[in-house]
């Protein structure tokens, strides 16, 4: 028979079991932490009506969409979890309690240009807190404490949650009469890490921004020091614009509460260069960096928005959210050898029967499982050596051998596969204690 | 601004948070049980090359596929988890240990004709055990014990795993010289529950099958009694066909081992009318019924196949697997009120601060979370009544109130929201013990 080559699309992650076990562990840490903070699960469809999903989209986003017709229905695969959340909250407004704290972990789709480490199908792990009309600023400080908890659980210590407030930038632009150019200026500022300060100044000059205004922009984004020093220097700029003053108040508050939430000083920092999405966020914005691996870019980002679902409803729904792009994070950490996929099995123990009658081995497997021990039983007719090879290859920590000799004495042999230690134990003893 | 109506596609399940919590609990029971039996996780893409995904498909299946082009690539959404498994095993053959025991829980897509309780996007929860060249029959008995464990965990007792062996039917057809008509005869037999015995006989007559042969078919599918009685009667048919004899041997063995795996007699039964897929299964086949709710149809089905991945590889990969269609199962159980979505929050406790300084409330929240207690803190500026209303609506079991009075005395007030009991506790006491 002619064979089809069994291949997987480029940009679609498909892991071997040992990597998948690790991926699931990371996903579980994220989900458990989200629950620990009381976020509720939702699970929206991957396929939605294009009209609904793209109500707001445009430009770059729309080009990347997986969009197609089925019958005469115009469908799209979701490209993030925020638009589905907006739809969900608008649709179910009357059935939700506000503030509505939800998490969603699921795959999203973007037909990006192929590049190593870029994925077209990837997991996003989102939390958002949505208020009805109003949402206290303290929520903006709670989300970083969720991020902090997760990255600590991942085993990282040297990471920084960078925080800024979009009102500062917007206020500054108003102050220097460049409000209409805000988007373009932000785009240029965003490149400072890549192209350097002088190149940024050159680009700003090309926009015919006055020398004075450029100086103000540069002195703003060059403010350095600790979080407190930066906040102090922002104060000293003496900018009278109302939006700027509100932004400064908000940033002060959020920093104060982040400390109350127990985030250590070395794990967060005010960073005035962070702008994030150009038209979406309206207040607090976050990015998270592993400091030893800056090349990863931000591993968890988000911010505050004034109105989640304006395209669907007249209700004013302010919110704040963050998202972890788990697929890319996993890929990068794995590539850098920062995580090790060294668990090749989920089993705690493999039972190897070397006897005709399988009653006892199966009975033991059932007993161990009922005690919460992940137990596999080797059911195929192979030589002892082959059975051990299976345990070896999967690195199952313990093996229980039950042969005719052991059966006669009503015993089992427990072997620790790491140390090689063997022990004969009575079948009726509490074998799980020995494991 | 003109609003887009926030709607979800028909046939795509989207649950409210309380229902979603319950759905996740059921999914977790399935996943934990799969792990307890040592099955390894895999996660294949939802989008695949049509050429790969449809290598084997045809007819009805192909019509239901969500298939589309992106650029000039012909793509499809997966319609089950078996074809992706076949691709995965063929592709990664050299990196897997056999028998390869894998689980996969994920969404699949079928553009079925819309009907109440039918879904176009739904979760399948699959386990399969794949052998390299060979796979012991005992595996066929282990899978029902996984199903048994899951449905017991769901809280059901009155369910039956029905089991049959396709070789019996195939052998019988050979014996009566109707091998070439097997598919058509199976299709007719499958309808016996719906159309009755006489109508089945009529249809068989139309196929010009001899009276004698029809009698043999009917006496075969009418064999009644306990599992052992049926096995005995099959023996007594004295059919000499080799395939039939092998099927009878296999069924006897699987029943014997199902008992060893501890499945009680009332939870399984030999059922000679079960055929399942017409060209896929080659040995053991299963269906599972909730006996009080036969109208649900089979809630977990599967069987043994001779060769998993013949379309992709020359390796012979026999396997056995079962699948739970969780979305449909959840929908039906919910509709029948057999499950109750009565958990509206994942939080164990809500902290309500009624004080200016939030240091203590936030400190307590962080402490409780670190002790594994899902803790939410009400961060928005509302009256006490509104804060309690939130706890009430979400039915959070305990509330901790921290007001100025409590703060002064370094105490907190714990309220049990079910009983209304209140208790003043020292802030530094082990509050989690009181929860």
Interface residues (C-beta under 8 A of the other chain):
Chain A: X1 X3 X4 X5 X6 X7 X8 X9 X12 X13 X14 X15 X16 X17 X20 X21 X23 X24 X35 X36 X37 X38 X39 X40 X41 X42 X43 X44 X45 X46 X47 X48 X49 X51 X52 X55 X66 X68 X69 X70 X71 X73 X75 X77 X86 X87 X88 X90 X91 X92 X95 X96 X97 X99 X101 X102 X107 X109 X111 X120 X121 X131 X134 X135 X136 X138 X139 X142 X145 X149 X257 X260 X261 X262 X309 X310 X311 X312 X313 X314 X344 X345 X346 X347 X350 X358 X359 X362 X363 X366 X369 X372 X373 X374 X375 X376 X377 X379 X380 X381 X390 X393 X394
Chain B: X1 X3 X4 X5 X6 X7 X8 X9 X12 X13 X14 X15 X16 X17 X20 X21 X23 X24 X35 X36 X37 X38 X39 X40 X41 X42 X43 X44 X45 X46 X47 X48 X49 X51 X52 X55 X66 X68 X69 X70 X71 X73 X75 X77 X86 X87 X88 X90 X91 X92 X95 X96 X97 X99 X101 X102 X107 X109 X111 X120 X121 X131 X134 X135 X136 X138 X139 X142 X145 X149 X257 X260 X261 X262 X309 X310 X311 X312 X313 X314 X344 X345 X346 X347 X350 X358 X359 X362 X363 X366 X369 X372 X373 X374 X375 X376 X377 X379 X380 X381 X390 X393 X394
